Amino acid sequence: MNVSLSLALNDDHLDASQETQQRQLSIAVTAVNETGSGTGTRNAPLNLCLILDHSGSMSGRPLITVKEAAQSLVDRLSSGDRISVVAFDHHAKVLIPNQPVEDPEQIKTLIQRLEPKGGTAIDDGMKLGIEELAVGKQGTISQAFLLTDGENEHGNNQRCQQFAELAASYNITLNTLGFGSHWNEDVLEGIADAGGGSLSFIEKPDNVLDVFNHLFTRIETVSLTNAHFLISLGPRVRLANLKPVAQVTPETVELSMTEEGDLAVIRLGDLMTKMHRTVLANLYIDQLPAGRQTIATVQVRYDNPALGQTGLLSETIPVELTVTDSYQPTTNPEVQQNILALAKYRQTQIAETKLQAGDRAGAATMLQMAANTALQMGDENGATILQGSATQLQKGEELSERDRKKTRIVSKTTLQAPS
């Protein structure tokens, strides 16, 4: 396996007469097989941990459907894969220790024994889940499904964030699944973003199997892990001081940046064969002489768990633009789509902040802007949800917990039309 790396500026022409200009650099990467095709499946065993809430509020249909969905994932695992299951209420326990999938029926029998009881301590479940994944991490793709239907009433939310960051440092990916309407979107989004995974919303029990299968299908395409962008900037180029980088596909995530010598380093996590990870970098470029100029270079550093290889490097790709005395804008439509995706997310974030501060009118205005941005993108489903939330606020109505969660989800990604 190796990687495919593509770069594009929102406008690859620069005005030679301007002292400073701003450009958005789109960087997209995907895993490919040795023939260069982006298709195929993972090339390393999967090391999967299910971290499942079985608190009293999961009683009845919710826990029944979660157990059925968990058992369906066991059926999709191969004999070379590994599985562990952690169950948590106000405490956590290891239901199934990390082990190869040698007896799927026995594993499913143990999952079936889960019964609802107690409260909710998400961080305790995360701690045990990370420990179990660490047992089978060598040479595998390590992923967790963390499902909860409630607030972390018996736990510590800051501890959840710390565990998510710890998991990322161990090259373990955390995916979060919020069940129903009473979970905390800030907590689960924070875990997924820091843990390099995705946030999913399960509105009702009948959706559990579809959401589990959709997420599993995604992680089956992971082939490379621990990926980082290494960006070297030219002497007259700098990254913006505030929020300089953000991922925009497969979901929108604000990213942090570190430095290694003269390199700006951005962690991505897993690389998939059927889905790009795309990052936008906000650049400021000081005046340059006319002609074709290289303003930066980009490289990917990654691991190949199937071969036990770490710190692999892609080829280095230059970022070039043309500086001209007779400047005419040349907008790149694909990069513009990425800019709109990030704008939709940030507009929704501002709306939520205003709503928390009691500024209902301001929140409605920002959600209206986000809906318009979604329409510009062609994201009609997202626009409908965002517009609906804006309209409710304009009427003086409160947003329900369900509405808040759907608004958060559509701010981060483009929803597919219902089947």
BELMOFEN-V631960 format. One record per backbone hydrogen bond with DSSP energy under -0.5 kcal/mol. NH is the residue of the N-H (numbers start at 0). CO is the residue of the C=O. If there is no record, write none. Layout:
nh/co
NH/CO
NH/CO
//
This chain:
nh/co
1/31
3/29
4/2
5/27
7/25
9/23
11/329
13/321
15/13
15/323
17/14
20/284
22/282
24/22
24/280
25/7
25/23
26/24
26/278
27/5
28/276
29/3
30/271
31/1
32/36
35/32
41/219
44/138
46/140
47/45
47/81
48/142
49/83
50/48
50/144
51/49
51/85
52/146
53/87
55/117
57/54
58/55
61/58
62/57
63/59
64/60
65/61
66/62
67/63
68/64
69/65
70/66
71/67
72/68
73/69
74/70
75/71
75/72
76/72
76/73
80/77
81/45
82/98
83/47
84/95
85/49
86/92
87/51
88/90
92/86
94/84
94/92
95/84
98/82
100/80
101/99
106/102
107/103
108/104
109/105
110/106
111/107
112/108
112/109
113/110
116/53
120/88
124/120
125/121
126/122
127/123
128/124
129/125
130/126
131/127
132/128
133/129
134/130
134/131
135/131
135/132
136/133
139/136
140/44
141/139
142/46
142/140
143/172
144/48
145/143
145/174
146/50
146/144
147/176
152/150
153/119
154/151
159/155
160/156
161/157
162/158
163/159
164/160
165/161
166/162
167/163
168/164
169/165
169/166
170/167
171/166
172/141
173/194
174/143
174/172
175/197
176/145
177/199
178/147
178/176
179/201
181/178
183/149
184/182
187/183
188/184
189/185
190/186
191/187
192/188
193/189
194/190
195/192
196/173
196/191
199/175
201/177
201/199
202/200
206/203
207/204
210/206
211/207
212/208
213/209
214/210
215/211
216/212
217/213
218/214
219/215
220/216
220/217
221/218
222/270
223/270
224/302
226/268
227/300
228/265
229/298
230/228
230/263
231/229
231/296
232/230
232/261
233/294
236/233
237/283
239/281
242/240
245/279
246/252
247/277
248/277
251/411
252/246
254/244
257/264
259/262
262/259
263/230
264/257
264/262
265/228
267/226
268/226
270/223
271/274
272/220
276/28
277/248
277/275
278/26
279/245
280/24
281/243
282/22
282/280
283/237
284/20
285/235
285/283
286/18
290/322
292/320
294/292
294/318
295/318
296/231
297/316
298/229
300/227
301/311
302/224
303/308
304/302
306/303
307/303
307/304
308/303
311/301
313/299
316/297
318/295
319/317
320/292
321/11
322/290
322/320
323/13
323/321
331/9
332/330
335/331
336/332
337/333
338/334
339/335
340/336
341/337
342/338
343/339
344/340
345/341
346/342
347/343
348/344
349/345
350/346
351/347
352/348
353/349
354/350
355/351
356/352
357/354
358/353
359/357
362/358
363/359
364/360
365/361
366/362
367/363
368/364
369/365
370/366
371/367
372/368
373/369
374/370
375/371
376/372
377/373
377/374
378/373
379/377
382/378
383/379
384/380
385/381
386/382
387/383
388/384
389/385
390/386
391/387
392/388
393/389
394/390
395/392
396/391
403/399
404/400
405/401
406/402
407/403
408/404
409/405
410/406
411/407
411/408
412/408
414/412
//
